[in-house]
């Protein structure tokens, strides 16, 4: 498998994890289309995706409430 394909797989896994976090661990999510192939052609592909602080805080609050 080429390094580009492996990079795409890893980036897709990151996107999935972010979406799972947003839906509080469920599997009812859609992976957003980010145009990885276009970004590769433009040499603008990211090594990782950012997750907003707000999403992290909501997930932490959800975990704390469900642990009580």
MOTAQUI-V670413 format. One record per residue. N is the residue number from 1. RES is the residue in one small letter. PHI is phi in whole degrees, 0 to 359 (999 if undefined). Layout:
N/RES/PHI  N/RES/PHI
This chain:
1/x/999  2/x/285  3/x/295  4/x/296  5/x/295  6/x/297  7/x/298  8/x/298  9/x/298  10/x/296  11/x/295  12/x/296  13/x/298  14/x/297  15/x/298  16/x/298  17/x/298  18/x/299  19/x/292  20/x/297  21/x/298  22/x/297  23/x/259  24/x/58  25/x/90  26/x/280  27/x/241  28/x/261  29/x/216  30/x/240  31/x/280  32/x/292  33/x/278  34/x/247  35/x/71  36/x/299  37/x/296  38/x/296  39/x/297  40/x/295  41/x/300  42/x/274  43/x/57  44/x/243  45/x/292  46/x/269  47/x/278  48/x/202  49/x/258  50/x/273  51/x/240  52/x/291  53/x/298  54/x/299  55/x/297  56/x/297  57/x/296  58/x/297  59/x/295  60/x/298  61/x/298  62/x/299  63/x/295  64/x/296  65/x/295  66/x/282  67/x/273  68/x/282
